[in-house]
């Protein structure tokens, strides 16, 4: 996945730097980015109890210098 930077706890943005798998093969990178969304969601749900949804906003496979995932966590009722 690369080097992760998390903005806050619970996170709202996760930046991934040095994601070599996406940079080297844009077609494979697109598939791996969807997998990374699921991995981030799984970590937040299983380890921290946050019912999270991750959405990719930037990607090295599309020419950006890093990947950026937006994390949505519903407010408790």
Residue pairs with C-beta under 8 A, 6 or more apart in sequence:
1 16
1 19
1 36
1 39
2 16
2 17
2 18
2 19
2 20
2 67
3 16
3 17
3 18
4 14
4 15
4 16
5 14
5 15
5 16
5 17
6 13
6 14
7 13
7 14
7 15
10 44
10 48
10 50
10 52
10 71
10 73
11 44
11 71
12 70
12 71
12 73
13 68
13 69
13 70
13 71
14 40
14 54
14 68
14 69
14 71
15 66
15 67
15 68
15 69
16 36
16 66
16 67
16 68
16 69
17 65
17 66
19 29
19 60
19 66
19 67
21 28
21 29
21 32
22 28
22 29
22 32
22 33
22 59
22 60
22 61
22 67
23 29
23 60
23 61
25 61
26 61
26 62
27 61
29 59
29 60
29 61
30 59
30 61
33 56
33 59
33 61
33 67
34 56
36 54
36 56
36 67
36 69
37 54
37 55
37 56
37 69
38 54
40 52
40 54
40 69
40 71
41 52
41 53
41 54
44 50
44 52
44 54
44 71
44 73
45 51
45 52
50 73
51 73
51 74
52 71
52 72
52 73
53 71
53 72
53 73
54 69
54 70
54 71
54 72
55 69
55 70
55 72
56 67
56 68
56 69
56 70
57 68
57 69
57 70
58 64
58 66
58 67
58 68
59 67
60 66
60 67
